[in-house]
Amino acid sequence: AARVRERRIQAVRDAVTAGQILEAKHALDEGIDLGAILPEDVGKLRVVIRHAEARTECRKELSRALVRGDLPGLQHGIEQAGKLKLEHPVVTVAHGAAEDLDSA
């Protein structure tokens, strides 16, 4: 039972790591339905999934702001990335673009 539980939890974490949020939610629901993921694990895994969703949304927001040349949007996205401890190429590009737009 412990091995099944660990495999189910790892399936959720692996999906999150791969950026497959819907798959992570499905794996979590499946683990709950099978009784393999215990209630004390569910809350922690949902937080992991919510954080992954927030990071994904932040990257999208930064990308949209970059395309539009939207300095306030870039600055907001960069602040959000800092709060989320998001390290990603789009964050680095956004920093440079914000500096360029700010100095223009």
LOLO-28011 format. One record per residue (C-alpha): x, y, z. Coordinates in steps of 0.25 Angstrom, whole numbers, plus 5000, padded with zeros to 4 digits. Last residue first. Example, Ala and Ser with C-alpha at 12.3 -4.5 7.8 and 13.67 -1.06 7.14 Angstrom:
BEGIN
X=5055 | Y=4996 | Z=5029 .
X=5049 | Y=4982 | Z=5031 .
END
This chain:
BEGIN
X=5055 | Y=5218 | Z=4903 .
X=5061 | Y=5215 | Z=4917 .
X=5049 | Y=5208 | Z=4922 .
X=5046 | Y=5201 | Z=4910 .
X=5060 | Y=5195 | Z=4910 .
X=5060 | Y=5192 | Z=4924 .
X=5047 | Y=5185 | Z=4923 .
X=5052 | Y=5177 | Z=4911 .
X=5064 | Y=5172 | Z=4918 .
X=5056 | Y=5168 | Z=4930 .
X=5045 | Y=5161 | Z=4921 .
X=5056 | Y=5153 | Z=4914 .
X=5061 | Y=5148 | Z=4927 .
X=5047 | Y=5144 | Z=4931 .
X=5044 | Y=5138 | Z=4918 .
X=5057 | Y=5129 | Z=4920 .
X=5051 | Y=5123 | Z=4933 .
X=5054 | Y=5125 | Z=4948 .
X=5041 | Y=5127 | Z=4956 .
X=5042 | Y=5129 | Z=4970 .
X=5027 | Y=5131 | Z=4971 .
X=5029 | Y=5145 | Z=4977 .
X=5040 | Y=5148 | Z=4968 .
X=5031 | Y=5144 | Z=4956 .
X=5020 | Y=5152 | Z=4961 .
X=5029 | Y=5164 | Z=4961 .
X=5034 | Y=5161 | Z=4947 .
X=5020 | Y=5160 | Z=4942 .
X=5016 | Y=5173 | Z=4948 .
X=5028 | Y=5180 | Z=4942 .
X=5025 | Y=5174 | Z=4929 .
X=5011 | Y=5178 | Z=4929 .
X=5014 | Y=5192 | Z=4933 .
X=5024 | Y=5192 | Z=4921 .
X=5015 | Y=5187 | Z=4911 .
X=5023 | Y=5184 | Z=4898 .
X=5011 | Y=5176 | Z=4893 .
X=5019 | Y=5163 | Z=4890 .
X=5027 | Y=5165 | Z=4903 .
X=5014 | Y=5167 | Z=4911 .
X=5008 | Y=5154 | Z=4905 .
X=5020 | Y=5146 | Z=4908 .
X=5021 | Y=5152 | Z=4922 .
X=5006 | Y=5148 | Z=4924 .
X=5008 | Y=5134 | Z=4919 .
X=5020 | Y=5132 | Z=4928 .
X=5012 | Y=5137 | Z=4940 .
X=5001 | Y=5127 | Z=4936 .
X=5010 | Y=5115 | Z=4936 .
X=5016 | Y=5119 | Z=4949 .
X=5002 | Y=5121 | Z=4955 .
X=4998 | Y=5107 | Z=4950 .
X=5010 | Y=5101 | Z=4956 .
X=5007 | Y=5107 | Z=4969 .
X=4993 | Y=5102 | Z=4969 .
X=4998 | Y=5088 | Z=4966 .
X=5008 | Y=5088 | Z=4977 .
X=4997 | Y=5093 | Z=4986 .
X=4988 | Y=5082 | Z=4982 .
X=4999 | Y=5072 | Z=4985 .
X=5000 | Y=5077 | Z=4999 .
X=4985 | Y=5077 | Z=5002 .
X=4984 | Y=5063 | Z=4996 .
X=4995 | Y=5057 | Z=5004 .
X=4988 | Y=5058 | Z=5018 .
X=4975 | Y=5052 | Z=5011 .
X=4983 | Y=5040 | Z=5007 .
X=4986 | Y=5036 | Z=4992 .
X=4984 | Y=5022 | Z=4989 .
X=4969 | Y=5022 | Z=4992 .
X=4966 | Y=5018 | Z=4978 .
X=4958 | Y=5031 | Z=4975 .
X=4969 | Y=5039 | Z=4982 .
X=4980 | Y=5034 | Z=4973 .
X=4971 | Y=5036 | Z=4961 .
X=4968 | Y=5050 | Z=4965 .
X=4983 | Y=5053 | Z=4967 .
X=4987 | Y=5047 | Z=4954 .
X=4976 | Y=5055 | Z=4947 .
X=4980 | Y=5068 | Z=4953 .
X=4995 | Y=5065 | Z=4949 .
X=4990 | Y=5061 | Z=4935 .
X=4983 | Y=5075 | Z=4934 .
X=4996 | Y=5082 | Z=4939 .
X=5005 | Y=5075 | Z=4930 .
X=5017 | Y=5084 | Z=4932 .
X=5027 | Y=5073 | Z=4932 .
X=5030 | Y=5076 | Z=4947 .
X=5015 | Y=5076 | Z=4950 .
X=5013 | Y=5062 | Z=4943 .
X=5025 | Y=5056 | Z=4951 .
X=5019 | Y=5062 | Z=4964 .
X=5006 | Y=5055 | Z=4961 .
X=5012 | Y=5042 | Z=4957 .
X=5021 | Y=5043 | Z=4969 .
X=5009 | Y=5043 | Z=4978 .
X=5003 | Y=5031 | Z=4971 .
X=5016 | Y=5023 | Z=4972 .
X=5017 | Y=5027 | Z=4987 .
X=5003 | Y=5022 | Z=4990 .
X=5005 | Y=5009 | Z=4982 .
X=5018 | Y=5007 | Z=4990 .
X=5011 | Y=5009 | Z=5003 .
X=5000 | Y=5000 | Z=5000 .
END
